[in-house]
Amino acid sequence: MAIKNQYLQDVFAGLKQRNADQPEFLQAVEEVLESLEPVVEARPDIQKHGIMERIVEPERTIIFRVSWVDDEGKVQVNRGYRVQFNSAIGPYKGGLRLHPSVNLSILKFLGFEQIFKNSLTTLPIGGGKGGSDFDPKGKSDNEIMRFCQSFMTELEKHIGPDTDVPAGDIGVGSREIGFMYGQYKRLRNDFTGVLTGKAIGSGGSLARTQATGYGLCYFTDEMLRDNGLDFKGKKVVISGSGNVAIYATQKVTELGGKVIALSDSNGYIVDENGIDYKTIQIIKEQKRERISTYLNYVPDAKYFEDKDGSKGIWTVPCDIALPCATQNELNGASAEALIKNGVIAVAEGANMPSTPEAIAAFQKAGVLFGPAKAANAGGVATSALEMSQNSARLSWTFEEVDAKLKGIMVNIYKQASEAAARYDMRIEGKLNLVAGANIAGFEKVANAMIWQGVSY
């Protein structure tokens, strides 16, 4: 598929010229623009107000040096980023990623996707993303603390509870959020909800850790039910073994499904009897070991080395596939393998884990497909619920947060499916939820931008 609308072609051509070295960002924008063609053609006010030219350009991009001292007394230097993409419907909201692969292209792609994902939650939050090429792996707690303090010393100038509220992402868990929050509080002399993913005793929300994995399953369950199906008795393959994968495994099991495969960057395990998420919690959250050690607990399971990360796991026959590892992990060949083995539904737990070729293959084959900006919005939705609790100086129970999360995810599915139906976006008779999610998220933001005038 290619962009056909002349206005959108011109917007993308200009963007490509300015950002030729940012493939991940351009991939994300192209996918969104393709699905927005019927909206642009039906609404001349979008072009009149220059919405597309503005929405693909971040309102602000901050790049800064992060200097810190390692345990040997040597000065180390990393690069820090915060992409404040769009604040039309609320303060910037999006995670901080610490990983050697972090660069401006990846953060702009994530920030751009975040605009529409956050809009879909119906909560008043804009889109942003940030992080650094710092790698926490192999670092001591003191080294990580010194890095986080240095990182926040610059970042605090640009964030605030009503301006920009970062959260965790890859490489940023409760430990890192704590170090950053402590430094923010020290510099500002403020105890405010400026970061989400905080510890429970320091303003954090119950169910935040589980939110993305649970939300993914709530969305997938609603997608299945809308097509006369459910999780009961289904075999499920999930890539990854971090928070999203672990708690998706738990929720799939509770909904009657059986997770038979999980992976990490070294390989994947297959347990036809159903993987026990509590064992994975011990391995990954407590002992921080490789997933291959699952066989020490369940000798009948099988382990397959896979240095390409998640590629091999998609050859495992299943009914439902939930990619929860990283971007572009599921390519066209992997999609064809899943289709050949009878997959009926795919929903994305990671950000943009399926390549355009994979998505096209699933849609052409009539496989139900839930895109990341809709399916994995549970994490940011619960972050926004944490912001609400902070603002009200309240703390909700786990059950209260979980019920609100489920309601949000069901509503996200309804928004995406209704938008797809409204613009008659179907492929092989199935509603195109990729287009539906983009349209539903976009229209809310576009309407706010038009109302506010040319303010950015």
N, C-alpha and C positions, 0 to 999 in steps of 0.2 A: 504494500500500500504506500502511496506517496501523497504529499499535500497537493491538492488540485486548485484550491481557491487562490486567486492571484494575490489578494491582500496578504494572506497567510504565507504564501510563497515569498513575497517581498520581505516580510518580517523575518522569516527564517533565514533568508539569504543574507540579510544584514547582520543577523546574530551570528551566523556561521563565519562571516568575514571577520567579525570582532573577536570571536572566541574559537578560532581554528584549532587551537591546541587543547580543547576541552571536550573530548569525545563523550564522556559520560553525561555531561550537562546537555550537549546537543542531542544525544539520544533521548533523554527525558523530555526535552522541549518538543522535539519532532513528534513523539508519540502523542503528546497532549494536543498539539496543534492539529494533527490529523483528525482526532476525534471531535474537535470543536468546529469543524467546517460547517455542519448544519446550523449551529448556533450563530455563527458569524453571518451566514447567508440569510438567516431569518431575522437578524437584529442589526440593521445598519448603524444603530447607535454605538455598537462596539468599535467600528472603524472610525466613526465621527469623533469619538472621545479618545482615540489612540490607545485603547485599552491593551491591545496585544503588544504594541511596542513597549508599553510601560511594564506590563506584568512579567515579561521575560528578562527584565533588567532589575537587579537587586537595588533596593532603596539605598543600601549602604553596604560596603564591603570593607572590613577592617583586617589588616594583616600586620602582625607585630612580632618582634623578637622576644623569645623566652630564654633567658639565661639562668642557669642553675648550677649548683656545685654537687658533684657526685661524692660517693663515700671515700674516694681516694683523694679528694680535695681538688679535683680537676674541674675546670669550668666547662660546661656543656651548653650548646646553643641549639634550640629548636625554633620552628616557626609556628606561630599561633594564628588562628583565623576566627572571625565571626562574620557570617554572611546574614545580614538582616534584610530578608528578601521582600516581605510585604506586610504592612501593618494596617491594611484597610479595615479589617474587622476586629482587631485587637492587638495587644502587645506581641512582639515577635516570640515565637515558641518553637523550640527544637533542640535536639540533643547536642552534646559535645562528644566528639570521637577522638580517641587517642590511639593512633595506629600508624606505622611507618608508611602506609599507602595513602595517607591523607594528603590531598592537594586541593587546589581551588576548584578544579573541575568536579571532583566528587562532592565537595561541600555545596557547590552551586546546584548540582543535580538533586542532592538531598533537600536543600532549602527550597527549591522550586516545587518538588513533590509535596513538601510539608505544607505549602500554602493551601493546596486543595484537600489534603488529608485533614488538616485542622478545620477547614471550612466544613467538611462533611460531618464532623462531630457535633455541629450546631452550637458549639461553645465559642465564646468571643476571644479567639486566639489567632494571631497572624502566623506567618511562616518564617523560620530562620534555621540556621545550622552553624556549627562551629567545631573547633578542635585543634589538633596539632599532630605533627608527624612524630611526636614522642612515642616510644614504645614502652609501656609499663612492664612487659614481660622481662623477667630476669633482674628487675630493679628491686632494691630494698624498700621497705615502708618509708624510711627516712628520705630516700631519693625521690620517691613518688610525692611525698609531702612537700619537699623543696621545689619540685617542678610545679606542682599544683598552686603553691603559694605565689610563685613567680608569674605563672599564667594568669592568675586572678588579679594580681597587682595591676596589670594592664586592662584586663577585661572589665573590671569593676567600673571603669570610667564610662562604659557603654551600655550597661545593663541596669535593671531595676524592676521592682514588682509590677509597675505599670508601663514599663518600656520594653524589656526583653527578659524573658525567664528561661534560661537554659535548663537542660536536664542531662541525664546520662545517655550513653550510647556505647558502641564497642570500645572497650578499654576504660570505661568510666562507670564504676559501680558505686556502692554506698561509701566505700573508703575514699575514693577520689572526690565525690561530691562533698563529703565531710571536710576534707582538707581545703577545698575551694570555698566552702561556705564559711569556715572558720576565718579564712583570710579576708573574705568580703566583710564579715561582721567586724573584724578588727579594724579595717580601713574606714568603714562607713559608720561604725558605732550604731548599727541598726540590726534589729532582729526581725527581718521581713521575709516573705515568701519569694525570694529572688531566685532560688534554685529549686527544682523538684527532683524527687528521688532521694529526699533527705531521710535520715534515720527516723524511726517511729517516734522516739522521744524528743526529737528536735523539729517537729512540724511535718514529718513525712506522713504519707497516707498508707493505710493498710491496703493490701491487694495490688500495690504498685508493681511489685516484683512479678506477680503472676499475670498482670494486665494484658500484655501483648499476646502471650500464648493463649490465655483464656478468650480474649477478644477475637483472635483468629478463628477459634473453634465456634464461638457464638455466630460469627458472620458466616462461616462455612455451613453450619447447621441450618441457618435460615435459608441460605442458597439451595441446599439440598432439599429442604422441606418445600420450598416454592416450586420444586420440580418433582414432587412426590417421592422423595428419598429421605434417608437419614443416616446417621453414623452406625446404627446397630448392625453388628456382624460384619462391618467393613474392615478390610485390611488397609492400614495407613502407613505410608513411608514419610518420615520427616528428616530433612537434612539439618545438620547442626546439632549442638548439644549444649547451647547456652540457655539463658533464661527463657527465651521464646520457645525453643524446642522442648525443654524440660516441662514447662507448664502447659504447652499444647499437648504433650504426651499424657499428662495427668487428666486434662479435660476431655480428650478423645476417649480415654478409658472410661471416665465417668458417664460419657454420652453413649457408651455401648460399643465403641470401636476398638480395634486392636492395633497398636503401633508395633510394627515388626522390624523397623530399621531406623537407626540414628547414625550420625556421622560426626567426625571432627576433621581437622586439617590433615590428619595422617591416614584416615581410612574410615570404614563403617562396619557396624555390627548388624547382624540379622538374627532375630529371635522369633521364630514362627509361633511360639507360645504366647507372645506378647511381652514387650519390654516393660520392666518394672521401673517406673519413674523415680521411685524412692532410691533405688540402687544408683541410678544416674545422678541423682542429687548428691549422694555420698561421694561418688567418683569425681564429679565436676565442681560442686560447690564447697565440699569439705576438704577433700584430698587434693583437688586440682590436678588430677591424673588424666592420662590419655583414655579414650573410650575403649581401647583394646582390653583394658583391665576388667571390663564387664564380664569377660569370660572367667575371671577368678571367682565371681559370684554365681555365674550361670554357665557351667561348663558345656552345656548342650548348645549354647549359642555359637554363632560363627563370626569370625572377624576377617575382613578383607582389606588389605593395604591398598590405599588409593592416594598417591601423592598429588593428584590433581584436585584434592579436596573432596567435593561432593559429586563428581561426575559419575562414578561407578554405582552409587546408591540408586540412581534412576533406572538401573536395569533390573531392580528387584520388583517382581510383579505385585501390583497393589490396586486397590479400588480408588484410593484418595491419596494425592501427593501434596505435601505442605513444605515447600522450600523455605527454610528458616536460617540459612547460613549467611550468604553475602550476595552482592550484586552480580548479575550475569553468571550465576552458577549453573543455571539450567539452560542449555543451548538447544538448537534445533534437533541435533542427533539424539540428545537425551529425551526431548519431547516425543520424538518418533518411537523411541524404545518404550516409553510409558504408554503411548497410544496402542502400540502393538500388543502390549501385555494387558490391555483392557481397562486402563484408568478411566474413571467417570467424572472426576472432579479434581481441580488443582486450585489451591488458594495460597497466596504469597504471604509468608510471615516475615521475610526479610524485605529490605528495600530494593526494588527492581531486580529480583533474583532471576527472572526469566528474560532471555533475549527476545528481541522483536520476532525472530524466526520461530522461537519456541511458542510464543503467544499465538502467532498466526497458525501454527500447526494445530494447537489445541482447539482454537476456534473453528478451523476448517473441519476438524474431526468431530465437532459437536460436543467437545468436553466442556463441562461447566468450569468457568475460569473467574476467580476472584482476584482482582489486582491489588497490589500492595497498599496503595493509598487509601483503599477502603478496608481491606481485610486485616491490615496490621495497625489500624488506627487506635486500638485499645490502649496502647502505652501512652500516647499523647493525650488521649481522652482522660485517662486516670491522672495524668500529670495536671490537667486542667481542673480535675476534681480536687487534687491536692491544693492548688491555688485557691479554690473556693473555700476549702476548710481553713487555710491560713488566713484569708481575708476576714472570715467570720469568727476566727479564734475558736474553732470547733474541731472535733475529731470524730469521724463517723466509724461505725463498726465495719468489720470485713464484709459482713453480709450486705450492709447498706451500700458500700462502694461496689461490690460485685453486682448487685441488682441494678444499680445505675449504669454500670459498664455494659451489662447485657442489653439493657434498654437502648443505649447509644448504638451498639453494634447492629442490633436489629433494625434500628432507624436508618443507619448508614446503608444497609442493604436495600431498604425500601427506597431511599433517595436515589441510589444508583440505578435500581431496576426501573423505577418510575421515569427517571430522566431518559433512560435508554428507550423505553416504550413511547414516551412523548415525542421523541425525534425519530422513532422507528429505526433504531440502531440494532439490527439483528444480523447474525451470521449463522447460516445453516439452521435457521429457525429459532436459535437461542438468543436471548437478550445479550447484547454486547456490554458487559458490565465495566469493561475498560473505558469505553466511551461514556457510559452512564455516570461513572464515578467522576470522570474529568468534567463532564458537563454540569453535574449537580454542584461540585465544589467550585467550579469556575463562576457560575452565574451569581452566586452569593457575593463573591469577592468583586466581580465586575460591577454589580449594582452598587456596592458600597463605594467603589472608586469613582463611578459616575456621579454619585450623590455628593461626594467630597470635592469635586472639581479637580483641576490639575494641580494637586498638592504635592505630588512626587513625580 
